[in-house]
Each structure stands twice: as structure tokens, then as C-alpha cells.
Amino acid sequence: MRSNQLQLNTAKTEVLWCATSRRQYQIPQAPVRVGEDLITPATSVRDLGSNTSMRSHVLKTVSNCFAAL
């Protein structure tokens, strides 16, 4: 990020762990280190950088995963 002259704004940065209901107990509750900052996981987040729907995002991700396998 620094090579592109970007800075992390910890006040606006959010992390969301995704898992099935059976695996939710495995999700870490500790803050995630990003560079020198600690970001606390949230229960819901907003994506302001993209205008794609979650459905299309999931479909593309699944498609890419199957292609890699």
C-alpha cells in the first residue's frame, strides 16, 4: 500500500470473517494485524468500493475456485 502512496484508515477499515454455521466456532475473535494496525472483526461490514451484488461476487468466486481445482 505504501508503494502506491495509500494509507490504511483504521477508523473506516472493517474485517468480516465468513463461515458456515457449523464452522463459526472456529472463527478467531482476536484483532487482525494489517501492516502496523490492528483491525477488530465486525459482525457486518459495508463495501463502498464496489457496486457488484453479493450474489454475482459469490458466483464469480465459486467459478474461479472450480477453475483452479
PDB file of N, CA, C, O and CB in Angstrom:
ATOM      1  N   MET A   1       0.816  -1.189   0.000  1.00  0.00           N
ATOM      2  CA  MET A   1       0.000   0.000   0.000  1.00  0.00           C
ATOM      3  C   MET A   1       0.858   1.250   0.000  1.00  0.00           C
ATOM      4  O   MET A   1       0.529   2.226  -0.675  1.00  0.00           O
ATOM      5  CB  MET A   1      -0.928  -0.001   1.189  1.00  0.00           C
ATOM      6  N   ARG A   2       1.935   1.238   0.732  1.00  0.00           N
ATOM      7  CA  ARG A   2       2.768   2.433   0.811  1.00  0.00           C
ATOM      8  C   ARG A   2       3.442   2.741  -0.525  1.00  0.00           C
ATOM      9  O   ARG A   2       3.713   3.902  -0.831  1.00  0.00           O
ATOM     10  CB  ARG A   2       3.820   2.267   1.898  1.00  0.00           C
ATOM     11  N   SER A   3       3.717   1.691  -1.329  1.00  0.00           N
ATOM     12  CA  SER A   3       4.342   1.937  -2.628  1.00  0.00           C
ATOM     13  C   SER A   3       3.392   2.690  -3.556  1.00  0.00           C
ATOM     14  O   SER A   3       3.838   3.372  -4.478  1.00  0.00           O
ATOM     15  CB  SER A   3       4.773   0.611  -3.274  1.00  0.00           C
ATOM     16  N   ASN A   4       2.087   2.573  -3.318  1.00  0.00           N
ATOM     17  CA  ASN A   4       1.097   3.313  -4.100  1.00  0.00           C
ATOM     18  C   ASN A   4       0.667   4.595  -3.405  1.00  0.00           C
ATOM     19  O   ASN A   4      -0.289   5.243  -3.830  1.00  0.00           O
ATOM     20  CB  ASN A   4      -0.116   2.445  -4.366  1.00  0.00           C
ATOM     21  N   GLN A   5       1.363   4.963  -2.348  1.00  0.00           N
ATOM     22  CA  GLN A   5       1.081   6.149  -1.540  1.00  0.00           C
ATOM     23  C   GLN A   5      -0.328   6.108  -0.941  1.00  0.00           C
ATOM     24  O   GLN A   5      -1.002   7.134  -0.841  1.00  0.00           O
ATOM     25  CB  GLN A   5       1.250   7.410  -2.387  1.00  0.00           C
ATOM     26  N   LEU A   6      -0.760   4.908  -0.545  1.00  0.00           N
ATOM     27  CA  LEU A   6      -2.038   4.744   0.120  1.00  0.00           C
ATOM     28  C   LEU A   6      -1.816   4.514   1.604  1.00  0.00           C
ATOM     29  O   LEU A   6      -0.803   3.939   2.003  1.00  0.00           O
ATOM     30  CB  LEU A   6      -2.830   3.584  -0.498  1.00  0.00           C
ATOM     31  N   GLN A   7      -2.752   4.957   2.418  1.00  0.00           N
ATOM     32  CA  GLN A   7      -2.672   4.731   3.847  1.00  0.00           C
ATOM     33  C   GLN A   7      -3.939   4.048   4.320  1.00  0.00           C
ATOM     34  O   GLN A   7      -5.023   4.293   3.792  1.00  0.00           O
ATOM     35  CB  GLN A   7      -2.448   6.049   4.602  1.00  0.00           C
ATOM     36  N   LEU A   8      -3.795   3.188   5.318  1.00  0.00           N
ATOM     37  CA  LEU A   8      -4.930   2.495   5.901  1.00  0.00           C
ATOM     38  C   LEU A   8      -5.599   3.416   6.912  1.00  0.00           C
ATOM     39  O   LEU A   8      -4.933   3.963   7.791  1.00  0.00           O
ATOM     40  CB  LEU A   8      -4.492   1.163   6.563  1.00  0.00           C
ATOM     41  N   ASN A   9      -6.902   3.588   6.794  1.00  0.00           N
ATOM     42  CA  ASN A   9      -7.659   4.367   7.755  1.00  0.00           C
ATOM     43  C   ASN A   9      -8.347   3.380   8.697  1.00  0.00           C
ATOM     44  O   ASN A   9      -9.392   2.819   8.367  1.00  0.00           O
ATOM     45  CB  ASN A   9      -8.698   5.312   7.044  1.00  0.00           C
ATOM     46  N   THR A  10      -7.755   3.177   9.861  1.00  0.00           N
ATOM     47  CA  THR A  10      -8.277   2.164  10.785  1.00  0.00           C
ATOM     48  C   THR A  10      -9.668   2.509  11.297  1.00  0.00           C
ATOM     49  O   THR A  10     -10.404   1.617  11.720  1.00  0.00           O
ATOM     50  CB  THR A  10      -7.334   1.995  11.958  1.00  0.00           C
ATOM     51  N   ALA A  11     -10.041   3.774  11.269  1.00  0.00           N
ATOM     52  CA  ALA A  11     -11.378   4.163  11.714  1.00  0.00           C
ATOM     53  C   ALA A  11     -12.446   3.695  10.724  1.00  0.00           C
ATOM     54  O   ALA A  11     -13.606   3.528  11.099  1.00  0.00           O
ATOM     55  CB  ALA A  11     -11.458   5.686  11.895  1.00  0.00           C
ATOM     56  N   LYS A  12     -12.060   3.480   9.455  1.00  0.00           N
ATOM     57  CA  LYS A  12     -13.022   3.090   8.428  1.00  0.00           C
ATOM     58  C   LYS A  12     -12.819   1.673   7.908  1.00  0.00           C
ATOM     59  O   LYS A  12     -13.630   1.190   7.118  1.00  0.00           O
ATOM     60  CB  LYS A  12     -12.948   4.047   7.284  1.00  0.00           C
ATOM     61  N   THR A  13     -11.764   1.003   8.332  1.00  0.00           N
ATOM     62  CA  THR A  13     -11.458  -0.335   7.835  1.00  0.00           C
ATOM     63  C   THR A  13     -12.174  -1.381   8.677  1.00  0.00           C
ATOM     64  O   THR A  13     -12.150  -1.328   9.906  1.00  0.00           O
ATOM     65  CB  THR A  13      -9.938  -0.586   7.843  1.00  0.00           C
ATOM     66  N   GLU A  14     -12.814  -2.338   7.999  1.00  0.00           N
ATOM     67  CA  GLU A  14     -13.541  -3.396   8.688  1.00  0.00           C
ATOM     68  C   GLU A  14     -13.110  -4.751   8.145  1.00  0.00           C
ATOM     69  O   GLU A  14     -12.723  -4.872   6.982  1.00  0.00           O
ATOM     70  CB  GLU A  14     -15.066  -3.207   8.533  1.00  0.00           C
ATOM     71  N   VAL A  15     -13.181  -5.764   8.995  1.00  0.00           N
ATOM     72  CA  VAL A  15     -12.864  -7.139   8.613  1.00  0.00           C
ATOM     73  C   VAL A  15     -14.074  -7.995   8.940  1.00  0.00           C
ATOM     74  O   VAL A  15     -14.676  -7.856  10.005  1.00  0.00           O
ATOM     75  CB  VAL A  15     -11.577  -7.665   9.348  1.00  0.00           C
ATOM     76  N   LEU A  16     -14.427  -8.881   8.017  1.00  0.00           N
ATOM     77  CA  LEU A  16     -15.551  -9.783   8.233  1.00  0.00           C
ATOM     78  C   LEU A  16     -15.089 -11.191   7.926  1.00  0.00           C
ATOM     79  O   LEU A  16     -14.675 -11.475   6.802  1.00  0.00           O
ATOM     80  CB  LEU A  16     -16.778  -9.391   7.356  1.00  0.00           C
ATOM     81  N   TRP A  17     -15.155 -12.076   8.907  1.00  0.00           N
ATOM     82  CA  TRP A  17     -14.854 -13.488   8.689  1.00  0.00           C
ATOM     83  C   TRP A  17     -16.125 -14.161   8.215  1.00  0.00           C
ATOM     84  O   TRP A  17     -17.191 -13.930   8.786  1.00  0.00           O
ATOM     85  CB  TRP A  17     -14.300 -14.172   9.986  1.00  0.00           C
ATOM     86  N   CYS A  18     -16.042 -14.980   7.195  1.00  0.00           N
ATOM     87  CA  CYS A  18     -17.211 -15.692   6.672  1.00  0.00           C
ATOM     88  C   CYS A  18     -17.011 -17.190   6.878  1.00  0.00           C
ATOM     89  O   CYS A  18     -15.940 -17.734   6.608  1.00  0.00           O
ATOM     90  CB  CYS A  18     -17.441 -15.365   5.161  1.00  0.00           C
ATOM     91  N   ALA A  19     -18.062 -17.844   7.360  1.00  0.00           N
ATOM     92  CA  ALA A  19     -18.007 -19.287   7.590  1.00  0.00           C
ATOM     93  C   ALA A  19     -19.427 -19.834   7.631  1.00  0.00           C
ATOM     94  O   ALA A  19     -20.392 -19.092   7.818  1.00  0.00           O
ATOM     95  CB  ALA A  19     -17.246 -19.620   8.910  1.00  0.00           C
ATOM     96  N   THR A  20     -19.535 -21.139   7.455  1.00  0.00           N
ATOM     97  CA  THR A  20     -20.836 -21.780   7.593  1.00  0.00           C
ATOM     98  C   THR A  20     -21.219 -21.792   9.065  1.00  0.00           C
ATOM     99  O   THR A  20     -20.373 -21.576   9.933  1.00  0.00           O
ATOM    100  CB  THR A  20     -20.818 -23.224   7.010  1.00  0.00           C
ATOM    101  N   SER A  21     -22.486 -22.042   9.345  1.00  0.00           N
ATOM    102  CA  SER A  21     -22.929 -22.055  10.734  1.00  0.00           C
ATOM    103  C   SER A  21     -22.237 -23.148  11.539  1.00  0.00           C
ATOM    104  O   SER A  21     -22.060 -23.015  12.750  1.00  0.00           O
ATOM    105  CB  SER A  21     -24.434 -22.239  10.801  1.00  0.00           C
ATOM    106  N   ARG A  22     -21.846 -24.226  10.868  1.00  0.00           N
ATOM    107  CA  ARG A  22     -21.157 -25.320  11.560  1.00  0.00           C
ATOM    108  C   ARG A  22     -19.714 -24.966  11.924  1.00  0.00           C
ATOM    109  O   ARG A  22     -19.149 -25.538  12.856  1.00  0.00           O
ATOM    110  CB  ARG A  22     -21.170 -26.569  10.694  1.00  0.00           C
ATOM    111  N   ARG A  23     -19.128 -24.034  11.199  1.00  0.00           N
ATOM    112  CA  ARG A  23     -17.715 -23.675  11.420  1.00  0.00           C
ATOM    113  C   ARG A  23     -17.520 -22.347  12.139  1.00  0.00           C
ATOM    114  O   ARG A  23     -16.383 -21.918  12.335  1.00  0.00           O
ATOM    115  CB  ARG A  23     -16.996 -23.622  10.103  1.00  0.00           C
ATOM    116  N   GLN A  24     -18.596 -21.692  12.533  1.00  0.00           N
ATOM    117  CA  GLN A  24     -18.463 -20.375  13.145  1.00  0.00           C
ATOM    118  C   GLN A  24     -17.671 -20.394  14.440  1.00  0.00           C
ATOM    119  O   GLN A  24     -17.050 -19.393  14.798  1.00  0.00           O
ATOM    120  CB  GLN A  24     -19.816 -19.799  13.401  1.00  0.00           C
ATOM    121  N   TYR A  25     -17.684 -21.499  15.138  1.00  0.00           N
ATOM    122  CA  TYR A  25     -16.921 -21.575  16.389  1.00  0.00           C
ATOM    123  C   TYR A  25     -15.414 -21.505  16.134  1.00  0.00           C
ATOM    124  O   TYR A  25     -14.644 -21.230  17.055  1.00  0.00           O
ATOM    125  CB  TYR A  25     -17.263 -22.869  17.139  1.00  0.00           C
ATOM    126  N   GLN A  26     -14.984 -21.752  14.886  1.00  0.00           N
ATOM    127  CA  GLN A  26     -13.561 -21.725  14.551  1.00  0.00           C
ATOM    128  C   GLN A  26     -13.066 -20.324  14.158  1.00  0.00           C
ATOM    129  O   GLN A  26     -11.867 -20.123  13.964  1.00  0.00           O
ATOM    130  CB  GLN A  26     -13.286 -22.697  13.419  1.00  0.00           C
ATOM    131  N   ILE A  27     -13.959 -19.385  14.044  1.00  0.00           N
ATOM    132  CA  ILE A  27     -13.574 -18.040  13.627  1.00  0.00           C
ATOM    133  C   ILE A  27     -12.822 -17.353  14.763  1.00  0.00           C
ATOM    134  O   ILE A  27     -13.312 -17.309  15.892  1.00  0.00           O
ATOM    135  CB  ILE A  27     -14.820 -17.209  13.212  1.00  0.00           C
ATOM    136  N   PRO A  28     -11.634 -16.817  14.474  1.00  0.00           N
ATOM    137  CA  PRO A  28     -10.882 -16.125  15.528  1.00  0.00           C
ATOM    138  C   PRO A  28     -11.568 -14.823  15.928  1.00  0.00           C
ATOM    139  O   PRO A  28     -12.100 -14.112  15.075  1.00  0.00           O
ATOM    140  CB  PRO A  28      -9.446 -15.838  15.062  1.00  0.00           C
ATOM    141  N   GLN A  29     -11.559 -14.512  17.205  1.00  0.00           N
ATOM    142  CA  GLN A  29     -12.164 -13.283  17.712  1.00  0.00           C
ATOM    143  C   GLN A  29     -11.126 -12.191  17.938  1.00  0.00           C
ATOM    144  O   GLN A  29     -11.480 -11.037  18.181  1.00  0.00           O
ATOM    145  CB  GLN A  29     -12.909 -13.561  19.006  1.00  0.00           C
ATOM    146  N   ALA A  30      -9.848 -12.550  17.859  1.00  0.00           N
ATOM    147  CA  ALA A  30      -8.780 -11.586  18.098  1.00  0.00           C
ATOM    148  C   ALA A  30      -8.668 -10.622  16.922  1.00  0.00           C
ATOM    149  O   ALA A  30      -9.011 -10.980  15.795  1.00  0.00           O
ATOM    150  CB  ALA A  30      -7.439 -12.308  18.333  1.00  0.00           C
ATOM    151  N   PRO A  31      -8.196  -9.414  17.170  1.00  0.00           N
ATOM    152  CA  PRO A  31      -7.992  -8.452  16.084  1.00  0.00           C
ATOM    153  C   PRO A  31      -6.997  -8.978  15.049  1.00  0.00           C
ATOM    154  O   PRO A  31      -6.102  -9.760  15.370  1.00  0.00           O
ATOM    155  CB  PRO A  31      -7.502  -7.113  16.646  1.00  0.00           C
ATOM    156  N   VAL A  32      -7.172  -8.534  13.800  1.00  0.00           N
ATOM    157  CA  VAL A  32      -6.311  -8.935  12.690  1.00  0.00           C
ATOM    158  C   VAL A  32      -5.277  -7.840  12.450  1.00  0.00           C
ATOM    159  O   VAL A  32      -5.625  -6.663  12.361  1.00  0.00           O
ATOM    160  CB  VAL A  32      -7.145  -9.208  11.398  1.00  0.00           C
ATOM    161  N   ARG A  33      -4.020  -8.222  12.346  1.00  0.00           N
ATOM    162  CA  ARG A  33      -2.973  -7.237  12.092  1.00  0.00           C
ATOM    163  C   ARG A  33      -2.868  -6.988  10.592  1.00  0.00           C
ATOM    164  O   ARG A  33      -2.639  -7.912   9.811  1.00  0.00           O
ATOM    165  CB  ARG A  33      -1.612  -7.712  12.668  1.00  0.00           C
ATOM    166  N   VAL A  34      -3.038  -5.722  10.199  1.00  0.00           N
ATOM    167  CA  VAL A  34      -2.861  -5.288   8.815  1.00  0.00           C
ATOM    168  C   VAL A  34      -1.787  -4.213   8.840  1.00  0.00           C
ATOM    169  O   VAL A  34      -2.028  -3.084   9.267  1.00  0.00           O
ATOM    170  CB  VAL A  34      -4.214  -4.754   8.175  1.00  0.00           C
ATOM    171  N   GLY A  35      -0.592  -4.583   8.373  1.00  0.00           N
ATOM    172  CA  GLY A  35       0.544  -3.665   8.489  1.00  0.00           C
ATOM    173  C   GLY A  35       0.881  -3.490   9.951  1.00  0.00           C
ATOM    174  O   GLY A  35       1.199  -4.457  10.643  1.00  0.00           O
ATOM    175  N   GLU A  36       0.813  -2.261  10.421  1.00  0.00           N
ATOM    176  CA  GLU A  36       1.094  -1.977  11.823  1.00  0.00           C
ATOM    177  C   GLU A  36      -0.183  -1.783  12.640  1.00  0.00           C
ATOM    178  O   GLU A  36      -0.120  -1.550  13.847  1.00  0.00           O
ATOM    179  CB  GLU A  36       1.968  -0.743  11.935  1.00  0.00           C
ATOM    180  N   ASP A  37      -1.333  -1.878  11.989  1.00  0.00           N
ATOM    181  CA  ASP A  37      -2.608  -1.614  12.645  1.00  0.00           C
ATOM    182  C   ASP A  37      -3.332  -2.907  13.003  1.00  0.00           C
ATOM    183  O   ASP A  37      -3.160  -3.930  12.340  1.00  0.00           O
ATOM    184  CB  ASP A  37      -3.491  -0.753  11.752  1.00  0.00           C
ATOM    185  N   LEU A  38      -4.144  -2.850  14.059  1.00  0.00           N
ATOM    186  CA  LEU A  38      -4.990  -3.966  14.461  1.00  0.00           C
ATOM    187  C   LEU A  38      -6.435  -3.625  14.115  1.00  0.00           C
ATOM    188  O   LEU A  38      -6.953  -2.587  14.527  1.00  0.00           O
ATOM    189  CB  LEU A  38      -4.834  -4.276  15.983  1.00  0.00           C
ATOM    190  N   ILE A  39      -7.082  -4.510  13.355  1.00  0.00           N
ATOM    191  CA  ILE A  39      -8.464  -4.314  12.936  1.00  0.00           C
ATOM    192  C   ILE A  39      -9.325  -5.359  13.634  1.00  0.00           C
ATOM    193  O   ILE A  39      -9.072  -6.557  13.508  1.00  0.00           O
ATOM    194  CB  ILE A  39      -8.610  -4.409  11.381  1.00  0.00           C
ATOM    195  N   THR A  40     -10.336  -4.913  14.366  1.00  0.00           N
ATOM    196  CA  THR A  40     -11.218  -5.821  15.086  1.00  0.00           C
ATOM    197  C   THR A  40     -12.294  -6.358  14.140  1.00  0.00           C
ATOM    198  O   THR A  40     -12.937  -5.573  13.442  1.00  0.00           O
ATOM    199  CB  THR A  40     -11.862  -5.109  16.300  1.00  0.00           C
ATOM    200  N   PRO A  41     -12.505  -7.677  14.102  1.00  0.00           N
ATOM    201  CA  PRO A  41     -13.554  -8.241  13.242  1.00  0.00           C
ATOM    202  C   PRO A  41     -14.935  -7.693  13.611  1.00  0.00           C
ATOM    203  O   PRO A  41     -15.229  -7.447  14.781  1.00  0.00           O
ATOM    204  CB  PRO A  41     -13.556  -9.776  13.344  1.00  0.00           C
ATOM    205  N   ALA A  42     -15.771  -7.509  12.593  1.00  0.00           N
ATOM    206  CA  ALA A  42     -17.122  -7.000  12.781  1.00  0.00           C
ATOM    207  C   ALA A  42     -18.132  -8.087  12.419  1.00  0.00           C
ATOM    208  O   ALA A  42     -17.786  -9.069  11.763  1.00  0.00           O
ATOM    209  CB  ALA A  42     -17.356  -5.727  11.928  1.00  0.00           C
ATOM    210  N   THR A  43     -19.375  -7.907  12.846  1.00  0.00           N
ATOM    211  CA  THR A  43     -20.420  -8.866  12.502  1.00  0.00           C
ATOM    212  C   THR A  43     -21.078  -8.527  11.167  1.00  0.00           C
ATOM    213  O   THR A  43     -21.716  -9.387  10.559  1.00  0.00           O
ATOM    214  CB  THR A  43     -21.472  -8.913  13.601  1.00  0.00           C
ATOM    215  N   SER A  44     -20.929  -7.287  10.704  1.00  0.00           N
ATOM    216  CA  SER A  44     -21.405  -6.886   9.380  1.00  0.00           C
ATOM    217  C   SER A  44     -20.531  -5.738   8.891  1.00  0.00           C
ATOM    218  O   SER A  44     -20.047  -4.936   9.690  1.00  0.00           O
ATOM    219  CB  SER A  44     -22.920  -6.470   9.415  1.00  0.00           C
ATOM    220  N   VAL A  45     -20.330  -5.660   7.578  1.00  0.00           N
ATOM    221  CA  VAL A  45     -19.478  -4.617   7.000  1.00  0.00           C
ATOM    222  C   VAL A  45     -20.143  -4.041   5.762  1.00  0.00           C
ATOM    223  O   VAL A  45     -21.091  -4.617   5.228  1.00  0.00           O
ATOM    224  CB  VAL A  45     -18.076  -5.175   6.652  1.00  0.00           C
ATOM    225  N   ARG A  46     -19.634  -2.887   5.305  1.00  0.00           N
ATOM    226  CA  ARG A  46     -20.080  -2.263   4.068  1.00  0.00           C
ATOM    227  C   ARG A  46     -18.913  -2.232   3.100  1.00  0.00           C
ATOM    228  O   ARG A  46     -17.776  -1.981   3.500  1.00  0.00           O
ATOM    229  CB  ARG A  46     -20.635  -0.832   4.322  1.00  0.00           C
ATOM    230  N   ASP A  47     -19.183  -2.482   1.841  1.00  0.00           N
ATOM    231  CA  ASP A  47     -18.163  -2.405   0.797  1.00  0.00           C
ATOM    232  C   ASP A  47     -18.485  -1.189  -0.056  1.00  0.00           C
ATOM    233  O   ASP A  47     -19.388  -1.228  -0.891  1.00  0.00           O
ATOM    234  CB  ASP A  47     -18.111  -3.721  -0.072  1.00  0.00           C
ATOM    235  N   LEU A  48     -17.743  -0.114   0.158  1.00  0.00           N
ATOM    236  CA  LEU A  48     -18.010   1.117  -0.573  1.00  0.00           C
ATOM    237  C   LEU A  48     -17.247   1.184  -1.893  1.00  0.00           C
ATOM    238  O   LEU A  48     -17.488   2.085  -2.696  1.00  0.00           O
ATOM    239  CB  LEU A  48     -17.655   2.310   0.282  1.00  0.00           C
ATOM    240  N   GLY A  49     -16.344   0.257  -2.126  1.00  0.00           N
ATOM    241  CA  GLY A  49     -15.512   0.314  -3.312  1.00  0.00           C
ATOM    242  C   GLY A  49     -16.046  -0.481  -4.482  1.00  0.00           C
ATOM    243  O   GLY A  49     -15.394  -0.529  -5.525  1.00  0.00           O
ATOM    244  N   SER A  50     -17.182  -1.094  -4.359  1.00  0.00           N
ATOM    245  CA  SER A  50     -17.677  -1.957  -5.425  1.00  0.00           C
ATOM    246  C   SER A  50     -19.185  -1.809  -5.550  1.00  0.00           C
ATOM    247  O   SER A  50     -19.883  -1.622  -4.553  1.00  0.00           O
ATOM    248  CB  SER A  50     -17.298  -3.428  -5.161  1.00  0.00           C
ATOM    249  N   ASN A  51     -19.678  -1.893  -6.765  1.00  0.00           N
ATOM    250  CA  ASN A  51     -21.114  -1.813  -6.946  1.00  0.00           C
ATOM    251  C   ASN A  51     -21.695  -3.146  -7.417  1.00  0.00           C
ATOM    252  O   ASN A  51     -22.810  -3.189  -7.937  1.00  0.00           O
ATOM    253  CB  ASN A  51     -21.454  -0.714  -7.936  1.00  0.00           C
ATOM    254  N   THR A  52     -20.942  -4.237  -7.236  1.00  0.00           N
ATOM    255  CA  THR A  52     -21.460  -5.547  -7.613  1.00  0.00           C
ATOM    256  C   THR A  52     -22.297  -6.116  -6.476  1.00  0.00           C
ATOM    257  O   THR A  52     -22.066  -5.812  -5.306  1.00  0.00           O
ATOM    258  CB  THR A  52     -20.309  -6.510  -7.975  1.00  0.00           C
ATOM    259  N   SER A  53     -23.253  -6.931  -6.831  1.00  0.00           N
ATOM    260  CA  SER A  53     -24.087  -7.544  -5.803  1.00  0.00           C
ATOM    261  C   SER A  53     -23.334  -8.717  -5.170  1.00  0.00           C
ATOM    262  O   SER A  53     -22.399  -9.255  -5.763  1.00  0.00           O
ATOM    263  CB  SER A  53     -25.444  -8.018  -6.401  1.00  0.00           C
ATOM    264  N   MET A  54     -23.737  -9.096  -3.994  1.00  0.00           N
ATOM    265  CA  MET A  54     -23.097 -10.218  -3.310  1.00  0.00           C
ATOM    266  C   MET A  54     -23.303 -11.498  -4.097  1.00  0.00           C
ATOM    267  O   MET A  54     -22.413 -12.347  -4.140  1.00  0.00           O
ATOM    268  CB  MET A  54     -23.646 -10.374  -1.882  1.00  0.00           C
ATOM    269  N   ARG A  55     -24.456 -11.650  -4.716  1.00  0.00           N
ATOM    270  CA  ARG A  55     -24.727 -12.859  -5.499  1.00  0.00           C
ATOM    271  C   ARG A  55     -23.741 -13.001  -6.655  1.00  0.00           C
ATOM    272  O   ARG A  55     -23.176 -14.076  -6.854  1.00  0.00           O
ATOM    273  CB  ARG A  55     -26.163 -12.836  -6.036  1.00  0.00           C
ATOM    274  N   SER A  56     -23.532 -11.945  -7.408  1.00  0.00           N
ATOM    275  CA  SER A  56     -22.594 -12.038  -8.529  1.00  0.00           C
ATOM    276  C   SER A  56     -21.165 -12.236  -8.035  1.00  0.00           C
ATOM    277  O   SER A  56     -20.378 -12.935  -8.674  1.00  0.00           O
ATOM    278  CB  SER A  56     -22.678 -10.781  -9.402  1.00  0.00           C
ATOM    279  N   HIS A  57     -20.829 -11.630  -6.913  1.00  0.00           N
ATOM    280  CA  HIS A  57     -19.489 -11.805  -6.342  1.00  0.00           C
ATOM    281  C   HIS A  57     -19.269 -13.263  -5.943  1.00  0.00           C
ATOM    282  O   HIS A  57     -18.217 -13.832  -6.237  1.00  0.00           O
ATOM    283  CB  HIS A  57     -19.291 -10.879  -5.117  1.00  0.00           C
ATOM    284  N   VAL A  58     -20.245 -13.870  -5.281  1.00  0.00           N
ATOM    285  CA  VAL A  58     -20.130 -15.273  -4.855  1.00  0.00           C
ATOM    286  C   VAL A  58     -20.039 -16.185  -6.075  1.00  0.00           C
ATOM    287  O   VAL A  58     -19.222 -17.105  -6.099  1.00  0.00           O
ATOM    288  CB  VAL A  58     -21.337 -15.680  -3.966  1.00  0.00           C
ATOM    289  N   LEU A  59     -20.871 -15.940  -7.086  1.00  0.00           N
ATOM    290  CA  LEU A  59     -20.836 -16.769  -8.300  1.00  0.00           C
ATOM    291  C   LEU A  59     -19.481 -16.703  -8.990  1.00  0.00           C
ATOM    292  O   LEU A  59     -18.965 -17.725  -9.442  1.00  0.00           O
ATOM    293  CB  LEU A  59     -21.929 -16.331  -9.272  1.00  0.00           C
ATOM    294  N   LYS A  60     -18.901 -15.506  -9.074  1.00  0.00           N
ATOM    295  CA  LYS A  60     -17.579 -15.360  -9.697  1.00  0.00           C
ATOM    296  C   LYS A  60     -16.498 -16.057  -8.872  1.00  0.00           C
ATOM    297  O   LYS A  60     -15.605 -16.701  -9.423  1.00  0.00           O
ATOM    298  CB  LYS A  60     -17.229 -13.872  -9.868  1.00  0.00           C
ATOM    299  N   THR A  61     -16.585 -15.926  -7.561  1.00  0.00           N
ATOM    300  CA  THR A  61     -15.604 -16.560  -6.680  1.00  0.00           C
ATOM    301  C   THR A  61     -15.666 -18.077  -6.790  1.00  0.00           C
ATOM    302  O   THR A  61     -14.633 -18.735  -6.906  1.00  0.00           O
ATOM    303  CB  THR A  61     -15.832 -16.130  -5.231  1.00  0.00           C
ATOM    304  N   VAL A  62     -16.877 -18.634  -6.755  1.00  0.00           N
ATOM    305  CA  VAL A  62     -17.049 -20.082  -6.873  1.00  0.00           C
ATOM    306  C   VAL A  62     -16.548 -20.567  -8.237  1.00  0.00           C
ATOM    307  O   VAL A  62     -15.885 -21.601  -8.326  1.00  0.00           O
ATOM    308  CB  VAL A  62     -18.535 -20.470  -6.674  1.00  0.00           C
ATOM    309  N   SER A  63     -16.863 -19.828  -9.282  1.00  0.00           N
ATOM    310  CA  SER A  63     -16.412 -20.188 -10.617  1.00  0.00           C
ATOM    311  C   SER A  63     -14.897 -20.220 -10.700  1.00  0.00           C
ATOM    312  O   SER A  63     -14.330 -21.151 -11.273  1.00  0.00           O
ATOM    313  CB  SER A  63     -16.968 -19.219 -11.640  1.00  0.00           C
ATOM    314  N   ASN A  64     -14.234 -19.224 -10.140  1.00  0.00           N
ATOM    315  CA  ASN A  64     -12.767 -19.167 -10.142  1.00  0.00           C
ATOM    316  C   ASN A  64     -12.157 -20.304  -9.330  1.00  0.00           C
ATOM    317  O   ASN A  64     -11.121 -20.856  -9.698  1.00  0.00           O
ATOM    318  CB  ASN A  64     -12.288 -17.824  -9.590  1.00  0.00           C
ATOM    319  N   CYS A  65     -12.814 -20.650  -8.217  1.00  0.00           N
ATOM    320  CA  CYS A  65     -12.308 -21.750  -7.375  1.00  0.00           C
ATOM    321  C   CYS A  65     -12.392 -23.090  -8.120  1.00  0.00           C
ATOM    322  O   CYS A  65     -11.451 -23.884  -8.092  1.00  0.00           O
ATOM    323  CB  CYS A  65     -13.111 -21.829  -6.046  1.00  0.00           C
ATOM    324  N   PHE A  66     -13.523 -23.328  -8.782  1.00  0.00           N
ATOM    325  CA  PHE A  66     -13.656 -24.569  -9.531  1.00  0.00           C
ATOM    326  C   PHE A  66     -12.668 -24.622 -10.690  1.00  0.00           C
ATOM    327  O   PHE A  66     -12.141 -25.689 -11.005  1.00  0.00           O
ATOM    328  CB  PHE A  66     -15.080 -24.725 -10.048  1.00  0.00           C
ATOM    329  N   ALA A  67     -12.412 -23.485 -11.326  1.00  0.00           N
ATOM    330  CA  ALA A  67     -11.445 -23.444 -12.418  1.00  0.00           C
ATOM    331  C   ALA A  67     -10.039 -23.761 -11.909  1.00  0.00           C
ATOM    332  O   ALA A  67      -9.259 -24.415 -12.602  1.00  0.00           O
ATOM    333  CB  ALA A  67     -11.465 -22.067 -13.102  1.00  0.00           C
ATOM    334  N   ALA A  68      -9.718 -23.299 -10.700  1.00  0.00           N
ATOM    335  CA  ALA A  68      -8.400 -23.561 -10.137  1.00  0.00           C
ATOM    336  C   ALA A  68      -8.241 -25.017  -9.741  1.00  0.00           C
ATOM    337  O   ALA A  68      -7.141 -25.565  -9.813  1.00  0.00           O
ATOM    338  CB  ALA A  68      -8.155 -22.671  -8.937  1.00  0.00           C
ATOM    339  N   LEU A  69      -9.339 -25.651  -9.321  1.00  0.00           N
ATOM    340  CA  LEU A  69      -9.274 -27.057  -8.916  1.00  0.00           C
ATOM    341  C   LEU A  69      -9.158 -27.940 -10.128  1.00  0.00           C
ATOM    342  O   LEU A  69      -9.090 -29.162  -9.997  1.00  0.00           O
ATOM    343  CB  LEU A  69     -10.502 -27.451  -8.093  1.00  0.00           C
TER     344      LEU A  69
END
